[in-house]
Amino acid sequence: MQQLILNSKYVLVFEPSGSKIRIVVLDGGLESVCRKETLKNLTRFLVSEEIRIFKGRLQLRKINNAIEIIVKGKPIAIISSASLERILNNLQ
């Protein structure tokens, strides 16, 4: 499991779940939203020209060299692309 503290309220967690990665946003220690995705698709998102990945309650959107995390339609944090890449590399 890899986690990234986004701010005083939110934590982004990456958990292996079979052949996929479970991406969870914790709000005050409680699970707010989650999404399962393959490591391959997450890595592809980082290097591609795609601006957005996922639809629904959890979305990731690229802004220059940063990734904006959107929960239930509201941006909650921005992390660097390098931080996300480092986490994904640790999950391999």
N, C-alpha and C positions, 0 to 999 in steps of 0.2 A: 504494500500500500504506500502510495506517495501522497503527500498533502502540501498544499500551498495556502498560507494564511493570506487572505485577500484584504481584510481590514478587521476592525475590532468586532465586527458582527459575523462575517462570512469566512468560511474555509472551503477550499476546493479540494476534493479528494478523488484520487484515481485508484481503483481497486481491480485487480485481475478477476475476471469472472468467466471461467471457461476459456473460449477462444476470443472473448471480447474484453473490453475495459469498461468498467462501470464508473461513470463520472458522476460525482455527487456534490451538491452544494449544501453545506451545513449552515444553518441559520441559528446562531446561538447554541450550537451543539446538536440541534435537531435537524434531521434530513428535510430539506425544503424541496429539492427537485433532483432527479437523476436521469441518466441517459446511458444506454449501452451502445458502444461502437467498437469496431475493430481498430487495432493499433495501426494497421495499414492505412485505413481511411483517415485517421487523425494525422498521421505523418504526411499523407498526401495533401491534406488541407494546408498544412504549414508551408509546403513548397510550391503549391499551385497558385494560380491567379484567382481562385475562388475567394470571395469576400466573406461568405457566410457558410456555416455548417450547422445543421440541425434546424428543425422547425419545432414549434411547440413551446413548452415552458422553459426549456434550457436551450440557449443559443450561444454560439461563439461567432464573433465578427472581427475580421481583420481591419485594423486601422494603421497603415504604414507598417512599422515593425512591432506592433502591439496587438494584443487580442483583448477585445472587450467581452466581458461575460454578462449576458443578459438573462435575467430570471423573471419569468412571468411578464415579459414585455418591458422590464425596467433594467437599465444598465446598473450593475452593482459594483463593478471593479474593472480595472484594466491591468493586464499583466504583459510582460514582454514576451515576444515570440521565443526568445532564447530560453526563458524560464519554462515555457511549455515544452519546448524541444528537449530540454534537459530531463524533465519528468518522463517524457515518452521514452527517451533513451534508457532511463533507469528501469523501465517496465519490460524491456526486451529480454 
